[in-house]
């Protein structure tokens, strides 16, 4: 975003400017303070959460203890992939989340939950826990030349019903979404066939693995991509590990693109592989630590 700046270099002679080192030049490049002018707006903050599929083994054993560990790591939110003992107790889950200071970034849920027989329970449960993004983590119809049209209609109808309740639905990609039907990818066809209210959840790791460009996807879908999955991929490069910061993805460029995309509301770490004998908890912690370094380097 452009801002009005006063050029603090105007009164510096050319001779003086040439004598300045890199630090001096950087200082001169900063705008001078203009009293009475509007304050520079704070940088946008995109909260970082954890997709709980990352620690599904720990959740199955003790979801309360796992949620506490996730909060203690510094994650601001969680995205669910099943509710374990809270499957029929949204009030109890909301209480636990509130006590831990965790927000709900979303959930992964099957498209069946949006059908007429189930949608009321789906709405009631997720409104109670404060979950607004209901994401289908995969559906075989997505990459079927004919059934993909049916799936797009199901999701468009669901989005309309959920919107009235303050909720949204969407689709999470794996790699097959970037296969082509003719000259277009199934991702692009789904975007064309669904209403703008259907969310595209971009899994960056899977997209890169499929040969797609996540930066281009963010640019071309600025208001459809509301959350992203941040996932380390080795891309079969020697010496790389599936931990963010130790992997083969150019996270510096991707982070900048996420912040440039106006629709992105959540950055969600998902840890699917556990190298070096790491537990799911420890691998998730290491990826968070690695990702935070990229955020800090970008000033976020």
C-alpha positions as CSV (number, residue, x, y, z in Angstrom):
1,X,0.0,0.0,0.0
2,X,1.4,3.4,-1.0
3,X,1.9,6.1,1.7
4,X,2.9,9.7,1.4
5,X,6.5,10.1,2.3
6,X,8.8,13.1,3.0
7,X,12.1,12.6,1.3
8,X,14.7,12.9,4.1
9,X,17.5,12.9,1.6
10,X,16.7,16.3,0.0
11,X,19.0,18.3,2.2
12,X,22.0,15.9,2.0
13,X,24.7,16.9,-0.4
14,X,25.7,14.4,-3.1
15,X,29.2,14.3,-1.6
16,X,27.9,13.4,1.9
17,X,25.6,10.8,0.4
18,X,28.5,9.1,-1.4
19,X,30.4,8.8,1.9
20,X,27.6,7.1,3.7
21,X,27.8,3.3,4.3
22,X,25.0,0.8,3.8
23,X,23.5,1.5,7.2
24,X,23.4,5.3,6.6
25,X,21.7,4.8,3.2
26,X,19.1,2.5,4.8
27,X,18.4,5.2,7.4
28,X,18.1,7.9,4.8
29,X,15.6,5.7,2.8
30,X,13.2,5.7,5.7
31,X,10.6,8.4,5.7
32,X,11.1,11.3,8.2
33,X,8.5,12.0,10.8
34,X,5.8,14.5,9.8
35,X,4.0,15.7,12.9
36,X,0.2,15.9,12.5
37,X,0.2,13.3,9.7
38,X,-1.8,10.1,9.9
39,X,0.1,7.3,11.7
40,X,1.4,4.5,9.5
41,X,-1.1,1.6,9.8
42,X,0.2,-1.5,11.5
43,X,1.1,-4.5,9.4
44,X,-1.7,-7.0,8.9
45,X,-1.4,-10.0,11.3
46,X,-2.4,-13.4,10.0
47,X,-2.7,-15.9,12.9
48,X,-0.9,-19.2,12.8
49,X,-2.7,-22.4,13.7
50,X,-2.2,-26.1,13.6
51,X,-4.2,-28.6,11.6
52,X,-4.8,-31.3,14.3
53,X,-4.3,-34.1,11.8
54,X,-0.7,-33.3,12.4
55,X,-1.0,-34.8,15.9
56,X,-3.8,-37.2,15.4
57,X,-2.1,-40.0,17.3
58,X,-1.8,-37.7,20.4
59,X,-5.4,-36.5,20.0
60,X,-6.7,-40.0,19.9
61,X,-5.0,-40.8,23.2
62,X,-5.8,-37.6,25.1
63,X,-7.3,-34.6,23.2
64,X,-7.3,-32.3,26.2
65,X,-3.6,-32.8,26.9
66,X,-2.8,-32.4,23.2
67,X,-4.7,-29.2,22.9
68,X,-2.8,-27.9,25.9
69,X,0.5,-28.8,24.3
70,X,-0.5,-27.1,21.1
71,X,-1.4,-23.9,23.0
72,X,1.8,-24.1,24.9
73,X,3.8,-24.3,21.7
74,X,2.4,-20.9,20.8
75,X,-0.2,-21.8,18.2
76,X,-3.0,-19.3,18.1
77,X,-5.7,-21.6,16.7
78,X,-6.5,-25.1,15.7
79,X,-8.2,-26.7,12.7
80,X,-10.0,-29.9,13.6
81,X,-9.9,-33.3,11.8
82,X,-12.3,-35.1,14.1
83,X,-13.5,-34.3,17.6
84,X,-12.8,-37.5,19.6
85,X,-14.5,-37.4,23.0
86,X,-16.2,-34.1,22.1
87,X,-18.0,-35.5,19.0
88,X,-21.3,-34.9,20.7
89,X,-20.2,-32.2,23.2
90,X,-19.6,-28.9,21.4
91,X,-20.2,-27.0,24.6
92,X,-17.5,-28.9,26.4
93,X,-15.1,-28.4,23.6
94,X,-15.8,-24.7,23.4
95,X,-15.1,-24.4,27.2
96,X,-11.8,-26.2,26.8
97,X,-10.7,-24.1,23.9
98,X,-11.6,-20.9,25.7
99,X,-9.6,-22.0,28.8
100,X,-6.6,-22.6,26.6
101,X,-7.0,-19.4,24.6
102,X,-7.3,-21.2,21.3
103,X,-9.4,-20.1,18.4
104,X,-10.9,-22.4,15.8
105,X,-9.5,-21.7,12.4
106,X,-11.7,-24.3,10.7
107,X,-12.5,-28.0,10.5
108,X,-12.0,-30.7,7.9
109,X,-15.4,-32.4,7.3
110,X,-17.0,-34.6,4.7
111,X,-19.4,-33.1,2.1
112,X,-22.1,-35.4,3.5
113,X,-22.4,-33.1,6.5
114,X,-23.9,-30.4,4.1
115,X,-26.7,-32.6,2.9
116,X,-30.3,-31.8,4.1
117,X,-30.4,-34.6,6.7
118,X,-27.2,-33.4,8.4
119,X,-26.8,-29.7,7.8
120,X,-28.7,-28.5,10.8
121,X,-26.5,-30.5,13.2
122,X,-23.5,-29.4,11.3
123,X,-24.4,-25.7,11.7
124,X,-25.3,-26.0,15.4
125,X,-22.1,-27.8,16.3
126,X,-19.8,-25.5,14.6
127,X,-21.5,-22.3,15.6
128,X,-21.2,-23.5,19.2
129,X,-17.4,-24.1,19.0
130,X,-16.8,-20.8,17.1
131,X,-15.8,-22.5,13.8
132,X,-16.7,-20.6,10.6
133,X,-14.7,-22.4,7.9
134,X,-15.9,-26.0,7.1
135,X,-13.5,-27.5,4.6
136,X,-13.8,-30.8,2.7
137,X,-10.4,-32.4,2.9
138,X,-10.9,-34.3,-0.4
139,X,-13.7,-35.7,-2.5
140,X,-13.2,-38.2,-5.3
141,X,-15.8,-36.3,-7.4
142,X,-13.4,-33.3,-7.7
143,X,-11.3,-35.0,-10.4
144,X,-14.1,-36.9,-12.2
145,X,-14.9,-35.2,-15.5
146,X,-18.7,-35.5,-14.9
147,X,-19.1,-35.9,-11.2
148,X,-17.0,-32.8,-10.6
149,X,-20.0,-30.8,-11.8
150,X,-22.2,-32.5,-9.3
151,X,-19.7,-31.8,-6.5
152,X,-19.5,-28.1,-7.5
153,X,-23.2,-27.8,-7.2
154,X,-23.3,-29.5,-3.8
155,X,-20.7,-27.1,-2.5
156,X,-22.4,-24.0,-4.1
157,X,-25.7,-24.9,-2.5
158,X,-24.0,-25.6,0.8
159,X,-22.2,-22.3,0.8
160,X,-25.6,-20.5,0.3
161,X,-27.2,-22.3,3.2
162,X,-24.2,-21.8,5.5
163,X,-23.8,-18.1,4.6
164,X,-27.1,-17.3,6.2
165,X,-25.7,-18.8,9.5
166,X,-22.3,-16.9,9.3
167,X,-20.4,-20.0,8.1
168,X,-18.6,-21.0,5.0
169,X,-17.6,-24.2,3.2
170,X,-14.8,-25.0,0.9
171,X,-12.4,-27.6,-0.5
172,X,-8.8,-28.5,0.5
173,X,-6.4,-29.6,-2.3
174,X,-4.1,-32.5,-2.5
175,X,-2.1,-33.1,-5.7
176,X,-4.7,-34.5,-8.1
177,X,-6.6,-31.2,-8.1
178,X,-3.9,-29.9,-10.5
179,X,-4.5,-32.6,-13.1
180,X,-6.1,-31.4,-16.2
181,X,-9.4,-32.0,-18.0
182,X,-8.7,-30.6,-21.4
183,X,-6.6,-27.4,-21.1
184,X,-7.7,-26.5,-17.6
185,X,-6.9,-28.0,-14.2
186,X,-9.6,-29.4,-12.0
187,X,-8.8,-26.6,-9.5
188,X,-9.6,-23.9,-12.1
189,X,-12.7,-25.7,-13.3
190,X,-14.0,-26.0,-9.7
191,X,-13.4,-22.2,-9.2
192,X,-15.4,-21.5,-12.3
193,X,-18.2,-23.8,-11.4
194,X,-18.8,-22.7,-7.8
195,X,-20.0,-19.5,-6.4
196,X,-17.5,-17.0,-5.0
197,X,-18.7,-18.0,-1.5
198,X,-17.0,-21.4,-1.8
199,X,-13.6,-21.3,-0.2
200,X,-10.4,-22.7,-1.7
201,X,-8.1,-23.9,1.0
202,X,-4.6,-23.9,-0.5
203,X,-2.3,-26.7,0.7
204,X,1.0,-25.2,-0.3
205,X,3.0,-28.4,0.2
206,X,0.7,-30.5,-2.0
207,X,0.4,-27.7,-4.7
208,X,4.2,-27.5,-5.0
209,X,4.5,-31.3,-5.0
210,X,2.0,-31.3,-7.9
211,X,4.1,-28.8,-9.9
212,X,1.7,-25.9,-9.3
213,X,2.8,-22.4,-8.4
214,X,1.3,-21.4,-5.1
215,X,2.3,-17.7,-5.6
216,X,0.3,-17.7,-8.9
217,X,-2.6,-19.5,-7.2
218,X,-2.7,-16.8,-4.5
219,X,-2.6,-14.0,-7.0
220,X,-5.3,-15.5,-9.3
221,X,-7.7,-16.3,-6.4
222,X,-7.3,-13.3,-4.1
223,X,-10.7,-13.5,-2.5
224,X,-11.3,-17.3,-2.6
225,X,-8.3,-18.5,-0.7
226,X,-9.1,-17.9,2.9
227,X,-6.7,-20.2,4.6
228,X,-3.5,-22.0,3.6
229,X,-1.8,-25.2,4.8
230,X,1.9,-24.6,5.5
231,X,3.6,-28.0,5.0
232,X,7.2,-28.9,4.5
233,X,8.1,-31.0,1.4
234,X,11.5,-32.4,0.4
235,X,10.5,-32.6,-3.3
236,X,12.9,-35.6,-3.4
237,X,15.9,-33.3,-3.0
238,X,18.9,-34.9,-1.1
239,X,19.6,-33.6,2.3
240,X,16.1,-32.0,2.7
241,X,13.6,-32.9,5.5
242,X,9.8,-32.4,5.7
243,X,10.2,-29.8,8.3
244,X,9.5,-26.2,7.5
245,X,12.9,-24.4,7.1
246,X,14.6,-27.7,6.4
247,X,12.6,-28.6,3.3
248,X,12.8,-27.5,-0.4
249,X,10.0,-24.9,-0.5
250,X,10.8,-21.2,-1.0
251,X,8.9,-20.1,2.1
252,X,10.3,-16.5,1.9
253,X,8.5,-16.0,-1.4
254,X,5.4,-17.9,-0.3
255,X,5.0,-15.9,2.9
256,X,5.1,-12.6,1.0
257,X,2.5,-13.9,-1.4
258,X,0.2,-15.0,1.5
259,X,0.4,-11.5,3.0
260,X,-0.2,-9.9,-0.4
261,X,-3.4,-12.0,-0.9
262,X,-6.2,-10.1,0.7
263,X,-8.4,-13.1,1.4
264,X,-6.0,-15.1,3.5
265,X,-7.1,-15.2,7.1
266,X,-5.2,-18.2,8.5
267,X,-1.8,-19.8,8.1
268,X,-2.1,-23.4,9.2
269,X,0.9,-25.6,9.9
270,X,0.2,-29.2,8.9
271,X,2.8,-31.9,9.7
272,X,2.3,-35.1,7.8
273,X,5.7,-36.7,8.1
274,X,7.9,-37.2,11.2
275,X,11.6,-37.5,10.2
276,X,14.5,-38.6,12.5
277,X,12.1,-40.5,14.8
278,X,10.4,-37.3,16.0
279,X,7.0,-37.6,17.7
280,X,4.1,-35.8,16.0
281,X,4.2,-33.2,18.7
282,X,8.0,-32.5,18.3
283,X,7.8,-32.5,14.5
284,X,5.0,-30.0,14.6
285,X,6.9,-27.8,17.1
286,X,10.0,-27.8,14.8
287,X,7.9,-26.8,11.8
288,X,6.3,-24.0,13.8
289,X,9.8,-22.8,14.9
290,X,11.0,-22.9,11.3
291,X,8.0,-21.1,9.9
292,X,8.3,-18.4,12.6
293,X,11.7,-17.5,11.3
294,X,10.3,-16.8,7.9
295,X,7.6,-14.7,9.4
296,X,10.1,-12.7,11.5
297,X,12.4,-12.2,8.6
298,X,9.4,-10.7,6.7
299,X,8.6,-8.4,9.6
300,X,5.5,-10.3,10.7
